[in-house]
Every structure is written in C-alpha cells, then in structure tokens.
C-alpha cells in the first residue's frame, strides 16, 4: 500500500503543530485579542481558548511562525481587554472577583449563553498569561507593560472567595443563583486550578483545600494497570500542557509510588486496551484507533449516514474509558496530545488514523472528532464540522512539550507555579534539583 504520509516524524509534527497554531490568528478579534471557541459561524469566545492562544504565541515566535512584535501586540490586546473588562458580576458583564464568564461575545466581551463564571477556564486563561510573561522578558515598554498586566490580572483573582466557605473550590458561579451546587470531586484537569489558587500572592485558598479535593480521588486497577481514574483523555492532558509533572509528587502520588505524568501514560495504555477489546464492537477501534475524550459528536442519526446498529449517538460529550459514554466517536487531537507520555504509540496511531480517514483533515488541521461507525454514501466517515480551539490548543502545546519541553521549562521558572506546587505538597524532581526544596 502506498504510504499517504511519508514525512518523517519531526516533519509531520511540525506540519500538524503549525496547522494547529493557525487556528488562533484565523479566529482572533485583533481589536481585543479574544479568540473564538470554534471556527463555526457566530461562535462566542471561550476564555480557556484565549489562554491556549496566549501560550501559543511565544511558541510561534520561537518556531519562526510569528514576529515577536506581532505576538506582543496580540497578547497586549487580550490583557488590556481583561484589565478593563466589566467586573461587576452583572448578567451582561465579563466577570467578577477577577474570574471571567466561560463564554463571551467576541465583539463586546459581554457574557453569552448565561454561562457560568468559570474557575477552571479562568485558570487556563491565567496560565496562558503567565506563560507570556515568562517568555516576553524584554525591557521594551510593551513587554514591561505585558508583564505588569499579567501580574495585575493574577493578583485580582479572589481564589478564596471561590471556596465559598467549603472544603474545595467551587466549579462556577452565576449572578442568577450564586455558586453552583457542586465542587470538584474526583481527579480532573483542576490540578492547574489548585496550583494557581495556592500560589496566589493576594488571595490564596486556605486550609486543607487541596487535600480535601485529592481525598475524592478514585484509584482503580483497569486491565492490570493501577491508576488514578478519569475516563476522558483530556483530563490527563490539560494541566500537563503547562506543568511538568515528571518526577514530582504530592502526598497522594507518594503513597501510590507514582506521579501524574506516569498516570497519564497508564491512561493512554488503558485507552488502547479498551479499543482493542472493543466491547461495543464499534468500527475502527483497535490498537491504532483510540482517543476517547470530551469532543463533538454526531448527536442522533445524521441524515445521509448509515447508522451503526441504531445505537444512541451523543453530541458534545465527555466520552470516557471504560465506563462511557461511548458511541464510536474518536478524537485524533487527543491522540496527538498524548505524545509526551507515549510518543511511539501516539505517532503510530495518528499516522494510521490520517491514512484511514483523510477526510478528518481540513487544511492540514485535525477535526475535533470523527466516527468510523457512521459513513455516507461515498464511504466517508462522519467528521465534526469546523475546528475547536481547545483541540487545536492542546495539540499545539503538547507537541511543543514533546519536541522541546519549552513550555514546561518556562513554567518551571514561574514563581507562582513553583509556590503553588510546594504549598500543595509536591516534592522531588525538578522542584528540588533547581534548589527550591520541597514543601508540604
């Protein structure tokens, strides 16, 4: 069979990473630096996607894909917008207490969709801002202002308020009803949130908040792998986009003699084992056909597509292994984001998926998801329309971490990240090798 993608691994990753980066300059509002959640018409802004964009600009500068001055101006536009944004907490505002609503109007920055004031998405935004401040360290007036704006935005966030006198940080707040009636329970992408909340120089969370969260963890043995359970792959990726967890451990992982990086490797192996076993007999599931995560889906029985055994299909959902939900929908971006943990397995899978389902590529950019169990009259599988900023962002960042470790190194030198990790009880590895000791 003729090889469709004969590029070397490095050339292929360069191509895919640059295509992923291209999402941000294509969907940004240059006047305010806000970036659309998806490439679909009339998409609102996702503040988390802005965080990925702010991280991608320094990488693009280093890769020669963007001029430094352009990257600084795009970053300043976003930071100035958030500095000046309406923080009254009203239904049409942008945020409150230093946090921001999950979805905003791309032109005005006002809240849309009655979305929640999102603690985790604010954390992803701030992680991007901190990355920018770690890279743009020049003495020009613009770069000085950039760092001052990042410091201001970070200091303004009242993380302690987000505890709402509870044991853990709440997931959200709405002006119509106050705090949402649930916090973070079980392992999730919230490690980054807790690290930033504990490293705050102004409003750090208090008490045993982090330990109260880790007490809700679910440790399991699946397919002979002991690991900290989370079904969707993105949970095992997002905090790793900024924090190098190799060899550093909190009290939970010390007890389990593991670390979060190793845990993400085990999650990858569990994904592959699940799709090889393929309990629901979906098409395309095998050792090189995996990637269940939060992603778009066909949602019912799309017109013109053959339905696989009339199974229930989901729209956007957090698909997971092994307990579901699972409707045969896979995400190639989640496979690429697994590169730092299992590079050979991830590359083999990505090459295989691209060869089998070339329709999931649009201008070299991977779609959010595809479903091999649903095909049209021409034999093409169902593919999610457009692109999602979160998918392109995690692909961009995790390819960079695999290729150079550059983002990890920037954030290893970021004082709030180091302090937050230490206050959470992380010790060992680079935290001590760099002479900062343990903590906790």
C-alpha distance (Angstrom), angle and dihedral (degrees) to the residues before:
residue distance angle dihedral
X1 . . .
X2 3.80 . .
X3 3.79 112.6 .
X4 3.80 108.1 -119.0
X5 3.81 94.5 -162.9
X6 3.84 107.3 37.3
X7 3.81 93.4 163.3
X8 3.78 119.6 124.3
X9 3.79 115.4 -104.3
X10 3.80 91.7 -103.9
X11 3.80 93.3 48.7
X12 3.79 92.0 46.9
X13 3.80 92.6 49.9
X14 3.79 91.1 46.9
X15 3.80 89.7 52.6
X16 3.80 94.6 47.4
X17 3.80 93.8 43.6
X18 3.77 93.7 50.0
X19 3.80 90.7 47.9
X20 3.81 90.0 51.2
X21 3.79 91.1 49.8
X22 3.80 89.6 52.0
X23 3.81 89.0 69.5
X24 3.81 91.9 73.8
X25 3.83 102.3 54.0
X26 3.81 87.7 42.7
X27 3.81 96.4 54.1
X28 3.81 102.9 31.8
X29 3.78 124.6 110.2
X30 3.82 98.9 -133.8
X31 3.80 92.5 -156.7
X32 3.80 94.9 64.3
X33 3.81 105.2 10.9
X34 3.81 93.1 -120.1
X35 3.80 117.1 146.5
X36 3.80 127.5 -149.6
X37 3.78 121.0 -112.1
X38 3.81 90.8 -131.9
X39 3.80 138.0 4.4
X40 3.81 90.7 -114.7
X41 3.80 119.5 114.3
X42 3.80 116.2 -80.4
X43 3.78 94.1 6.6
X44 3.81 114.9 166.3
X45 3.78 124.4 -132.3
X46 3.79 121.2 -87.1
X47 3.79 110.1 -151.5
X48 3.82 89.0 -150.3
X49 3.80 90.3 57.0
X50 3.82 88.3 53.2
X51 3.80 86.8 56.2
X52 3.78 90.8 53.8
X53 3.80 90.0 47.8
X54 3.80 92.6 51.9
X55 3.81 88.8 52.6
X56 3.80 93.3 45.8
X57 3.81 95.1 55.4
X58 3.84 95.9 66.8
X59 3.81 89.7 45.8
X60 3.80 90.2 51.0
X61 3.80 90.0 50.9
X62 3.79 91.0 52.5
X63 3.81 90.8 47.2
X64 3.82 92.6 49.3
X65 3.80 93.6 -115.6
X66 3.81 95.4 116.8
X67 3.77 135.6 29.4
X68 3.78 114.0 -112.0
X69 3.81 93.0 -126.4
X70 3.81 91.0 52.1
X71 3.80 91.7 49.7
X72 3.80 91.2 49.8
X73 3.81 92.4 50.6
X74 3.81 93.2 48.3
X75 3.79 89.6 49.3
X76 3.79 93.3 47.0
X77 3.80 91.0 50.9
X78 3.81 91.0 57.8
X79 3.80 95.6 41.7
X80 3.81 92.9 48.8
X81 3.78 90.4 49.2
X82 3.80 92.9 53.6
X83 3.80 91.6 44.4
X84 3.80 91.6 54.4
X85 3.81 96.7 36.2
X86 3.80 123.1 122.4
X87 3.81 105.5 -91.1
X88 3.79 96.2 177.4
X89 3.79 93.8 109.2
X90 3.80 91.7 -129.7
X91 3.83 117.0 147.8
X92 3.79 90.9 -100.0
X93 3.79 97.3 41.5
X94 3.80 128.1 104.1
X95 3.78 98.3 -124.1
X96 3.78 151.5 -35.2
X97 3.80 136.7 -127.7
X98 3.80 89.6 6.5
X99 3.81 93.1 -56.1
X100 3.80 123.9 109.3
X101 3.77 136.6 -140.0
X102 3.78 113.3 -99.3
X103 3.83 95.9 -120.5
X104 3.80 126.4 32.3
X105 3.78 137.2 -179.0
X106 3.80 106.9 -97.0
X107 3.81 92.7 -137.4
X108 3.80 104.1 39.7
X109 3.80 102.2 20.2
X110 3.82 90.9 -130.7
X111 3.80 121.2 143.8
X112 3.81 116.6 -88.4
X113 3.82 136.3 -169.5
X114 3.82 90.2 22.9
X115 3.78 84.8 -84.3
X116 3.76 122.5 -179.4
X117 3.78 127.9 -103.3
X118 3.79 93.4 -103.5
X119 3.78 121.5 -145.8
X120 3.80 96.4 -173.3
X121 3.80 94.9 45.0
X122 3.80 90.2 48.9
X123 3.81 87.4 52.6
X124 3.81 90.8 52.8
X125 3.80 89.4 49.6
X126 3.80 92.3 50.1
X127 3.80 91.7 46.6
X128 3.78 87.6 58.3
X129 3.79 91.7 47.9
X130 3.81 91.5 50.0
X131 3.80 90.1 50.3
X132 3.79 89.4 54.8
X133 3.80 91.1 50.1
X134 3.81 90.6 51.6
X135 3.78 92.7 52.5
X136 3.80 103.4 37.1
X137 3.80 97.5 62.2
X138 3.79 98.4 143.0
X139 3.79 124.7 128.5
X140 3.81 96.8 -122.3
X141 3.80 117.0 120.6
X142 3.81 91.2 -112.2
X143 3.79 95.7 52.0
X144 3.79 92.0 44.9
X145 3.80 89.5 51.7
X146 3.81 89.9 47.5
X147 3.81 92.2 56.7
X148 3.80 92.2 44.5
X149 3.81 91.2 52.1
X150 3.81 92.0 50.5
X151 3.79 90.5 50.5
X152 3.80 91.1 49.1
X153 3.81 94.2 49.4
X154 3.79 93.0 47.6
X155 3.80 93.9 47.0
X156 3.81 91.9 49.2
X157 3.81 94.5 61.5
X158 3.81 112.3 102.1
X159 3.80 99.8 -149.8
X160 3.79 91.1 167.9
X161 3.80 90.9 59.7
X162 3.82 87.9 55.0
X163 3.79 89.4 63.5
X164 3.80 88.7 66.3
X165 3.83 89.3 -156.0
X166 3.80 88.9 -61.1
X167 3.78 132.9 121.9
X168 3.80 95.4 -105.9
X169 3.80 138.1 28.7
X170 3.79 114.4 -83.7
X171 3.79 117.9 -119.2
X172 3.78 96.6 -132.6
X173 3.78 151.8 -18.8
X174 3.80 133.6 -142.6
X175 3.79 128.6 -164.1
X176 3.80 89.1 -133.8
X177 3.81 96.7 57.6
X178 3.79 110.8 4.3
X179 3.80 121.9 -128.1
X180 3.78 117.7 10.0
X181 3.78 110.5 -109.9
X182 3.77 97.4 -111.6
X183 3.77 138.7 60.4
X184 3.77 132.6 -161.4
X185 3.79 111.1 -56.2
X186 3.78 123.2 173.3
X187 3.79 128.1 10.5
X188 3.79 113.2 -47.0
X189 3.80 144.3 143.6
X190 3.82 87.4 -72.2
X191 3.83 96.1 101.1
X192 3.80 87.3 91.2
X193 3.80 89.7 50.4
X194 3.81 92.7 52.5
X195 3.79 93.6 44.8
X196 3.81 91.6 53.3
X197 3.80 91.4 43.9
X198 3.81 91.8 51.7
X199 3.79 94.1 43.9
X200 3.81 94.3 53.4
X201 3.83 113.7 126.2
X202 3.82 91.8 -153.6
X203 3.82 114.1 29.0
X204 3.81 110.1 15.3
X205 3.78 119.3 172.3
X206 3.78 113.7 -100.9
X207 3.78 138.6 -138.1
X208 3.77 123.5 10.0
X209 3.80 94.1 -32.8
X210 3.80 95.3 137.9
X211 3.80 93.2 44.9
X212 3.81 89.9 48.4
X213 3.78 88.2 56.7
X214 3.81 96.3 46.6
X215 3.81 88.0 49.9
X216 3.82 86.5 70.1
X217 3.82 92.6 57.2
X218 3.82 119.5 124.0
X219 3.82 113.8 -140.4
X220 3.78 112.5 -165.3
X221 3.78 144.2 171.5
X222 3.79 111.2 -131.5
X223 3.80 123.1 172.6
X224 3.84 89.1 -13.6
X225 3.81 92.5 -53.3
X226 3.81 119.7 118.7
X227 3.78 108.8 -148.1
X228 3.77 147.8 144.6
X229 3.78 103.2 -93.4
X230 3.78 126.9 -121.8
X231 3.79 118.2 142.7
X232 3.85 104.4 -150.4
X233 3.80 117.1 66.7
X234 3.82 95.1 -134.4
X235 3.80 89.7 70.1
X236 3.81 87.6 62.8
X237 3.83 91.6 49.7
X238 3.78 115.1 38.7
X239 3.81 102.7 73.0
X240 3.82 88.9 40.3
X241 3.79 89.7 61.7
X242 3.82 87.3 76.6
X243 3.81 107.6 15.8
X244 3.79 125.1 64.2
X245 3.80 102.5 -141.5
X246 3.80 95.3 176.3
X247 3.78 109.0 130.3
X248 3.82 97.8 -10.2
X249 3.78 118.4 111.7
X250 3.77 138.9 -172.1
X251 3.80 120.4 -150.2
X252 3.80 92.4 -86.7
X253 3.79 94.0 54.5
X254 3.81 92.9 41.6
X255 3.79 88.3 58.2
X256 3.82 90.5 49.0
X257 3.83 92.9 43.6
X258 3.75 90.7 -128.2
X259 3.80 138.3 94.5
X260 3.78 135.0 -138.8
X261 3.81 93.3 -100.7
X262 3.80 91.8 54.1
X263 3.78 88.0 45.1
X264 3.81 90.8 57.6
X265 3.80 89.7 51.3
X266 3.80 89.6 53.4
X267 3.80 90.2 48.3
X268 3.81 88.2 55.0
X269 3.80 91.8 51.0
X270 3.80 90.8 48.3
X271 3.82 89.9 52.0
X272 3.80 91.1 53.9
X273 3.78 93.0 46.4
X274 3.80 91.0 50.3
X275 3.80 94.3 51.9
X276 3.80 91.1 45.2
X277 3.80 90.0 53.9
X278 3.82 88.9 42.2
X279 3.81 96.4 -172.2
X280 3.82 93.4 -171.8
X281 3.82 94.1 45.2
X282 3.79 96.9 -123.9
X283 3.79 120.1 174.7
X284 3.79 116.8 -103.4
X285 3.80 97.2 20.4
X286 3.81 112.3 134.2
X287 3.81 142.7 107.7
X288 3.81 90.1 -57.7
X289 3.80 96.5 34.1
X290 3.80 109.3 74.2
X291 3.81 140.3 109.3
X292 3.80 114.0 124.1
X293 3.78 111.5 177.2
X294 3.80 144.0 121.7
X295 3.77 103.3 -49.6
X296 3.78 146.3 128.5
X297 3.80 119.1 -72.0
X298 3.79 141.8 -169.2
X299 3.82 94.1 -102.2
X300 3.77 106.5 -150.2
X301 3.80 125.0 -18.0
X302 3.82 106.8 -34.1
X303 3.78 116.3 -143.4
X304 3.78 115.3 -98.6
X305 3.78 94.6 19.6
X306 3.77 128.2 106.9
X307 3.79 110.2 -118.3
X308 3.77 115.8 -131.9
X309 3.82 105.8 -126.1
X310 3.83 89.6 -36.9
X311 3.79 90.6 -79.7
X312 3.77 122.4 172.1
X313 3.79 111.7 -93.2
X314 3.79 124.5 -156.4
X315 3.78 131.4 -147.1
X316 3.80 117.6 -144.3
X317 3.80 104.2 -11.8
X318 3.80 142.1 149.0
X319 3.79 99.0 -107.7
X320 3.78 113.3 -164.9
X321 3.78 148.8 -179.2
X322 2.97 130.5 -82.8
X323 3.80 103.3 -13.4
X324 3.79 98.4 43.6
X325 2.84 156.2 174.1
X326 3.79 90.0 -141.1
X327 3.79 126.6 164.1
X328 3.79 100.0 160.3
X329 3.80 94.7 -87.2
X330 3.81 117.0 137.7
X331 3.80 133.2 -172.4
X332 3.79 120.5 -141.2
X333 3.85 91.7 -169.5
X334 3.80 89.2 61.0
X335 3.80 89.2 53.7
X336 3.82 91.4 51.8
X337 3.80 89.9 47.7
X338 3.82 88.0 59.1
X339 3.82 91.1 64.7
X340 3.82 97.4 103.7
X341 3.80 91.4 54.4
X342 3.82 102.2 40.4
X343 3.81 109.1 7.7
X344 3.79 98.7 171.0
X345 3.79 94.1 46.7
X346 3.80 93.3 45.0
X347 3.81 94.3 47.7
X348 3.80 92.6 47.9
X349 3.79 90.5 50.5
X350 3.81 94.8 46.3
X351 3.79 92.6 49.8
X352 3.78 90.8 48.0
X353 3.80 93.9 48.0
X354 3.81 92.5 48.1
X355 3.77 91.0 50.8
X356 3.80 95.0 46.2
X357 3.81 97.2 41.2
X358 3.81 109.6 26.8
X359 3.81 89.0 160.5
X360 3.81 89.5 75.7
X361 3.83 89.1 70.7
X362 3.80 119.2 83.7
X363 3.82 115.9 179.9
X364 3.80 86.7 -17.9
X365 3.81 91.8 -57.2
X366 3.81 121.6 121.4
X367 3.77 118.3 -120.1
X368 3.78 118.8 -124.1
X369 3.79 91.8 -107.7
X370 3.78 148.0 -23.4
X371 3.79 135.8 -156.3
X372 3.83 117.5 -143.4
X373 3.81 90.8 -169.9
X374 3.81 90.4 67.2
X375 3.80 117.5 63.5
X376 3.78 134.5 169.1
X377 3.80 127.0 -134.1
X378 3.81 90.4 -82.6
X379 3.78 91.8 53.8
X380 3.79 95.1 -107.8
X381 3.79 116.4 142.3
X382 3.79 124.6 -122.4
X383 3.82 110.5 -87.2
X384 3.80 127.7 -171.0
X385 3.79 112.0 -108.2
X386 3.79 119.2 -113.2
X387 3.78 123.5 -14.7
X388 3.80 135.8 -69.6
X389 3.79 120.9 -134.2
X390 3.79 93.9 -140.6
X391 3.80 90.9 56.1
X392 3.79 93.8 48.2
X393 3.79 91.2 44.2
X394 3.78 96.5 52.7
X395 3.82 90.5 45.1
X396 3.81 91.3 51.1
X397 3.81 94.4 48.1
X398 3.79 100.2 40.5
X399 3.80 93.6 47.6
X400 3.80 86.7 53.6
X401 3.79 92.3 49.1
X402 3.79 88.7 51.2
X403 3.80 94.6 45.9
X404 3.78 101.6 41.7
X405 3.81 112.2 -6.9
X406 3.80 84.5 -131.5
X407 3.81 97.9 140.4
X408 3.79 91.8 46.6
X409 3.79 90.4 51.9
X410 3.81 93.2 49.9
X411 3.79 91.1 51.2
X412 3.80 94.1 43.9
X413 3.80 84.4 64.7
X414 3.82 93.3 46.8
X415 3.82 108.2 108.8
X416 3.84 97.5 -149.5
X417 3.81 91.2 50.6
X418 3.79 92.1 49.7
X419 3.80 92.9 45.7
X420 3.79 93.2 46.1
X421 3.79 92.0 50.8
X422 3.78 91.6 48.6
X423 3.80 93.2 48.2
X424 3.81 88.5 50.4
X425 3.79 88.5 57.0
X426 3.80 100.5 -103.6
X427 3.79 114.6 155.5
X428 3.76 139.9 167.8
X429 3.77 133.4 33.8
X430 3.78 117.9 55.4
X431 3.81 92.8 -10.0
X432 3.81 88.2 70.7
X433 3.79 99.5 26.9
X434 3.79 88.8 62.5
X435 3.77 88.9 54.1
X436 3.78 100.2 -107.9
X437 3.77 98.6 114.7
X438 3.74 127.2 -141.1
X439 3.75 122.0 -79.2
X440 3.75 133.4 -166.9
